[in-house]
Amino acid sequence: MHRFVAGLAAALGAALVASPSAVDATVARSSGLASKKGPHATSAARAAEVDAVPSSAAPEEPPALLGTLVQTHTNERVPLDDRSPTAARFARLLGDRVTGDSRELDPRLLELLRSIARRHPGARFELVSGYRSPKLNEMLRKKGRNVASHSQHSLGHAVDFRVVAEPGTRGIDPRLLEKEIRELGWEGGVGVYTLSTDWFVHADVGRLRRWGG
């Protein structure tokens, strides 16, 4: 009897050694998957993981150039498009030419220039005057210039400019620019200057009025 029990135990032990358990098989398969993600992963496995990551969106294209803003007193140039210049950059470009001070300009002025630029793609906008300090405004008045004592320029509400659509010319007739400005629905003031020394149009966001020309 004892010999039978001993023989049965020996047979069972041999069977266990010869046949791996289901648990052992599962662990072996799991170990194989883990090794692909670990530091010893193959190049092919790493490449597959990289390919599985979605690529980032393509970079946004810059807006089309509408024209160029040119500060006539310094010849400083700034591109004009649907994003540029910023309000701060526009204010610096049109700062007071005597004191160097700048003031934020009414945003409708920059949008007006953009609207005109869409009618004359690639044109050069020569900026004659933007913000004027009280000091500059009074100085111009004393020189006999046609400057209001309480100018819209001193409030950051006006811009004087001419548009040169064809290189080598003095620019579009200010009277034609006035017509375009009104066609765009501008309800502020528009002044027209057609002298050889003063060839530009004035636009402000004040009350509806017109002068010059």
C-alpha positions as MATLAB code, in Angstrom:
seq = 'MHRFVAGLAAALGAALVASPSAVDATVARSSGLASKKGPHATSAARAAEVDAVPSSAAPEEPPALLGTLVQTHTNERVPLDDRSPTAARFARLLGDRVTGDSRELDPRLLELLRSIARRHPGARFELVSGYRSPKLNEMLRKKGRNVASHSQHSLGHAVDFRVVAEPGTRGIDPRLLEKEIRELGWEGGVGVYTLSTDWFVHADVGRLRRWGG';
ca = [
       0.000    0.000    0.000;
       2.774    2.380    0.900;
       4.542    1.563   -2.342;
       1.348    2.380   -4.320;
       0.923    5.812   -2.661;
       4.583    6.689   -3.200;
       4.340    5.700   -6.857;
       1.195    7.783   -7.394;
       2.838   10.862   -5.851;
       5.892   10.462   -8.061;
       3.717   10.217  -11.179;
       1.776   13.366  -10.319;
       4.980   15.317   -9.704;
       6.379   14.311  -13.058;
       3.176   15.415  -14.800;
       3.308   18.849  -13.202;
       6.897   19.369  -14.290;
       6.218   18.234  -17.836;
       3.047   20.374  -18.381;
       3.206   24.213  -17.632;
       0.051   25.514  -15.973;
      -2.393   27.950  -17.626;
      -1.241   30.611  -15.188;
       2.361   30.180  -16.312;
       1.305   30.522  -19.953;
      -0.621   33.734  -19.249;
       2.323   35.295  -17.454;
       4.596   34.392  -20.330;
       2.319   36.123  -22.867;
       1.954   39.209  -20.670;
       5.695   39.450  -20.243;
       6.078   39.438  -23.997;
       3.714   42.446  -24.413;
       5.352   44.370  -21.630;
       8.797   43.974  -23.144;
       7.688   45.772  -26.328;
       6.783   48.890  -24.337;
       9.788   48.844  -22.047;
      13.257   50.295  -22.550;
      14.278   47.251  -24.610;
      11.509   47.656  -27.205;
      12.503   47.063  -30.790;
      12.898   49.937  -33.252;
       9.892   48.708  -35.204;
       7.732   48.715  -32.071;
       8.817   52.241  -31.119;
       8.167   53.476  -34.662;
       4.691   51.965  -34.592;
       3.914   53.813  -31.353;
       5.115   57.111  -32.849;
       3.001   56.584  -35.954;
      -0.025   55.963  -33.760;
       0.213   59.482  -32.223;
      -1.973   61.902  -34.259;
       0.048   64.616  -36.002;
      -0.520   68.241  -34.990;
      -2.563   70.556  -37.206;
      -0.755   72.327  -40.037;
       0.441   75.865  -39.151;
      -2.007   78.601  -40.052;
      -1.099   80.623  -43.117;
      -0.340   84.328  -42.574;
      -2.977   86.801  -43.808;
      -2.555   88.336  -47.243;
      -0.725   91.644  -47.387;
      -3.107   94.530  -48.073;
      -0.597   97.358  -48.311;
       2.146   99.223  -46.483;
       1.829  101.993  -43.909;
       4.549  104.633  -44.194;
       5.159  107.320  -41.571;
       6.022  110.330  -43.752;
       8.108  112.089  -41.079;
      10.365  109.123  -40.261;
       9.901  106.847  -43.307;
       9.120  104.015  -40.908;
       7.225  101.243  -42.667;
       4.779   98.705  -41.293;
       2.891   95.992  -43.235;
      -0.882   96.309  -43.340;
      -3.030   93.174  -43.281;
      -6.032   91.823  -41.386;
      -3.953   91.382  -38.212;
      -1.177   93.911  -38.460;
      -0.409   96.340  -37.131;
      -1.734   95.878  -33.625;
      -3.480   98.816  -31.981;
      -0.360   99.541  -29.923;
       1.912   99.410  -32.977;
      -0.424  101.676  -34.923;
      -0.427  104.171  -32.050;
       3.391  104.251  -31.936;
       3.566  104.698  -35.697;
       1.283  107.722  -35.477;
       2.732  109.200  -32.295;
       3.378  112.925  -31.860;
       6.387  113.866  -33.983;
       7.505  116.640  -31.609;
       7.101  115.181  -28.124;
       7.297  111.511  -29.092;
       4.146  110.829  -27.089;
       1.599  108.356  -28.392;
      -2.039  107.725  -27.646;
      -4.289  104.835  -28.509;
      -6.174  105.683  -31.667;
      -9.814  104.930  -32.281;
      -9.866  101.398  -33.815;
     -12.233  102.545  -36.556;
      -9.401  104.526  -38.152;
      -7.249  101.447  -38.725;
     -10.253   99.516  -40.039;
     -10.937  102.360  -42.466;
      -7.412  102.070  -43.859;
      -7.836   98.314  -44.230;
     -11.121   98.793  -46.090;
      -9.535  101.261  -48.501;
      -6.541   98.957  -48.944;
      -8.843   96.148  -50.097;
      -9.869   98.433  -52.961;
      -6.222   99.149  -53.796;
      -4.236   95.972  -53.029;
      -0.541   96.572  -52.412;
      -0.930  100.372  -52.157;
       1.325  102.579  -50.083;
      -0.459  104.530  -47.332;
       1.532  107.629  -46.482;
       0.522  108.721  -42.980;
       0.763  112.490  -42.624;
      -0.644  112.945  -39.130;
      -2.149  110.906  -36.327;
      -1.996  111.827  -32.657;
      -1.075  115.447  -31.968;
      -0.133  116.628  -28.509;
      -1.628  119.973  -27.418;
       1.878  121.402  -27.797;
       2.165  120.378  -31.457;
      -1.387  121.429  -32.206;
      -0.806  124.931  -30.823;
       2.504  125.211  -32.657;
       0.763  124.461  -35.963;
      -1.955  126.997  -35.195;
       0.625  129.716  -34.576;
       2.210  128.924  -37.946;
      -1.122  129.669  -39.610;
      -1.943  126.083  -40.486;
      -5.582  125.105  -40.841;
      -5.741  123.379  -37.464;
      -8.695  123.375  -35.061;
      -8.065  124.543  -31.521;
      -9.765  121.392  -30.208;
      -8.566  119.011  -32.873;
      -9.785  115.436  -33.226;
      -6.096  114.591  -33.628;
      -5.441  115.545  -30.012;
      -8.046  112.986  -28.942;
      -6.586  110.175  -31.040;
      -9.689  110.319  -33.218;
      -8.241  111.317  -36.603;
      -5.717  110.344  -39.249;
      -4.423  112.245  -42.294;
      -3.141  110.151  -45.180;
      -2.714  109.752  -48.912;
      -2.791  106.569  -50.949;
      -0.159  105.877  -53.589;
      -1.480  103.031  -55.728;
       0.963  103.576  -58.605;
       4.676  103.966  -57.771;
       6.161  107.253  -58.887;
       2.896  109.203  -58.627;
       1.745  111.665  -55.976;
      -1.147  109.409  -55.073;
      -4.884  109.134  -55.589;
      -6.727  112.433  -55.754;
      -7.972  113.206  -52.199;
     -11.405  114.029  -53.651;
     -11.665  110.505  -54.994;
     -10.568  109.133  -51.638;
     -13.288  111.168  -49.968;
     -15.821  109.535  -52.272;
     -14.517  106.062  -51.421;
     -14.600  106.810  -47.708;
     -18.230  107.861  -47.909;
     -19.094  104.809  -50.014;
     -17.755  102.695  -47.163;
     -20.380  104.230  -44.897;
     -18.081  106.566  -42.961;
     -20.195  108.876  -40.807;
     -17.440  111.017  -39.291;
     -15.620  114.058  -40.596;
     -13.714  114.122  -43.877;
     -11.383  116.927  -44.914;
      -9.869  117.207  -48.404;
      -6.518  118.912  -49.045;
      -5.441  119.339  -52.669;
      -2.626  121.913  -52.507;
       0.787  120.974  -53.851;
       2.126  121.187  -50.294;
      -0.874  119.469  -48.703;
      -2.069  116.493  -50.736;
      -4.021  114.187  -48.443;
      -7.390  113.367  -46.936;
      -8.380  113.710  -43.293;
     -10.768  111.259  -41.617;
     -12.040  111.425  -38.047;
     -14.698  109.754  -35.919;
     -16.378  113.017  -34.881;
     -19.679  114.306  -36.157;
     -20.596  114.162  -39.845;
     -19.063  117.127  -41.703;
     -16.921  117.957  -44.709;
     -14.441  120.680  -45.722;
     -11.757  121.519  -48.260;
     -11.266  120.427  -51.839;
];
